[in-house]
Amino acid sequence: MEINKILDKAYEKKSFKEVADAPVSALQGVSEGDAVKLKEAFNVKTVKDLANLKYVRWAQAITTLAEYD
């Protein structure tokens, strides 16, 4: 995985800990407007919050298990 392809330029040189604690807009393709909507809908403020969101975990589990269906 090339980190510069998934992070906003300002976060490319940051540690993974710093990125995990960064706002979701640190991810390429997630705008400030998207970040506001994620906060309003799911109280997601950071990359870590997004990764730990139960709906994301559910979707990951379902798609993983679907490979064995």
MODELLER restraints for C-alpha pairs under 7 A, 6 or more apart:
rsr = mdl.restraints
at = mdl.atoms
rsr.add(forms.Gaussian(group=physical.xy_distance, feature=features.Distance(at['CA:3:A'], at['CA:12:A']), mean=6.56, stdev=0.5))
rsr.add(forms.Gaussian(group=physical.xy_distance, feature=features.Distance(at['CA:4:A'], at['CA:12:A']), mean=5.55, stdev=0.5))
rsr.add(forms.Gaussian(group=physical.xy_distance, feature=features.Distance(at['CA:6:A'], at['CA:27:A']), mean=5.82, stdev=0.5))
rsr.add(forms.Gaussian(group=physical.xy_distance, feature=features.Distance(at['CA:6:A'], at['CA:28:A']), mean=5.22, stdev=0.5))
rsr.add(forms.Gaussian(group=physical.xy_distance, feature=features.Distance(at['CA:7:A'], at['CA:26:A']), mean=5.70, stdev=0.5))
rsr.add(forms.Gaussian(group=physical.xy_distance, feature=features.Distance(at['CA:7:A'], at['CA:27:A']), mean=4.49, stdev=0.5))
rsr.add(forms.Gaussian(group=physical.xy_distance, feature=features.Distance(at['CA:7:A'], at['CA:28:A']), mean=4.88, stdev=0.5))
rsr.add(forms.Gaussian(group=physical.xy_distance, feature=features.Distance(at['CA:8:A'], at['CA:26:A']), mean=5.08, stdev=0.5))
rsr.add(forms.Gaussian(group=physical.xy_distance, feature=features.Distance(at['CA:8:A'], at['CA:27:A']), mean=5.61, stdev=0.5))
rsr.add(forms.Gaussian(group=physical.xy_distance, feature=features.Distance(at['CA:8:A'], at['CA:28:A']), mean=5.05, stdev=0.5))
rsr.add(forms.Gaussian(group=physical.xy_distance, feature=features.Distance(at['CA:11:A'], at['CA:19:A']), mean=6.73, stdev=0.5))
rsr.add(forms.Gaussian(group=physical.xy_distance, feature=features.Distance(at['CA:11:A'], at['CA:26:A']), mean=6.37, stdev=0.5))
rsr.add(forms.Gaussian(group=physical.xy_distance, feature=features.Distance(at['CA:19:A'], at['CA:47:A']), mean=6.88, stdev=0.5))
rsr.add(forms.Gaussian(group=physical.xy_distance, feature=features.Distance(at['CA:20:A'], at['CA:46:A']), mean=6.67, stdev=0.5))
rsr.add(forms.Gaussian(group=physical.xy_distance, feature=features.Distance(at['CA:20:A'], at['CA:47:A']), mean=4.95, stdev=0.5))
rsr.add(forms.Gaussian(group=physical.xy_distance, feature=features.Distance(at['CA:20:A'], at['CA:48:A']), mean=4.82, stdev=0.5))
rsr.add(forms.Gaussian(group=physical.xy_distance, feature=features.Distance(at['CA:21:A'], at['CA:46:A']), mean=5.55, stdev=0.5))
rsr.add(forms.Gaussian(group=physical.xy_distance, feature=features.Distance(at['CA:21:A'], at['CA:47:A']), mean=6.23, stdev=0.5))
rsr.add(forms.Gaussian(group=physical.xy_distance, feature=features.Distance(at['CA:21:A'], at['CA:48:A']), mean=6.19, stdev=0.5))
rsr.add(forms.Gaussian(group=physical.xy_distance, feature=features.Distance(at['CA:22:A'], at['CA:46:A']), mean=5.28, stdev=0.5))
rsr.add(forms.Gaussian(group=physical.xy_distance, feature=features.Distance(at['CA:22:A'], at['CA:47:A']), mean=5.99, stdev=0.5))
rsr.add(forms.Gaussian(group=physical.xy_distance, feature=features.Distance(at['CA:23:A'], at['CA:45:A']), mean=5.67, stdev=0.5))
rsr.add(forms.Gaussian(group=physical.xy_distance, feature=features.Distance(at['CA:23:A'], at['CA:46:A']), mean=4.23, stdev=0.5))
rsr.add(forms.Gaussian(group=physical.xy_distance, feature=features.Distance(at['CA:23:A'], at['CA:47:A']), mean=5.98, stdev=0.5))
rsr.add(forms.Gaussian(group=physical.xy_distance, feature=features.Distance(at['CA:24:A'], at['CA:30:A']), mean=6.70, stdev=0.5))
rsr.add(forms.Gaussian(group=physical.xy_distance, feature=features.Distance(at['CA:24:A'], at['CA:35:A']), mean=6.01, stdev=0.5))
rsr.add(forms.Gaussian(group=physical.xy_distance, feature=features.Distance(at['CA:24:A'], at['CA:45:A']), mean=6.32, stdev=0.5))
rsr.add(forms.Gaussian(group=physical.xy_distance, feature=features.Distance(at['CA:24:A'], at['CA:46:A']), mean=4.95, stdev=0.5))
rsr.add(forms.Gaussian(group=physical.xy_distance, feature=features.Distance(at['CA:24:A'], at['CA:47:A']), mean=4.78, stdev=0.5))
rsr.add(forms.Gaussian(group=physical.xy_distance, feature=features.Distance(at['CA:25:A'], at['CA:31:A']), mean=5.47, stdev=0.5))
rsr.add(forms.Gaussian(group=physical.xy_distance, feature=features.Distance(at['CA:25:A'], at['CA:32:A']), mean=5.83, stdev=0.5))
rsr.add(forms.Gaussian(group=physical.xy_distance, feature=features.Distance(at['CA:25:A'], at['CA:35:A']), mean=6.00, stdev=0.5))
rsr.add(forms.Gaussian(group=physical.xy_distance, feature=features.Distance(at['CA:38:A'], at['CA:44:A']), mean=5.46, stdev=0.5))
rsr.add(forms.Gaussian(group=physical.xy_distance, feature=features.Distance(at['CA:39:A'], at['CA:45:A']), mean=5.73, stdev=0.5))
rsr.add(forms.Gaussian(group=physical.xy_distance, feature=features.Distance(at['CA:44:A'], at['CA:50:A']), mean=5.79, stdev=0.5))
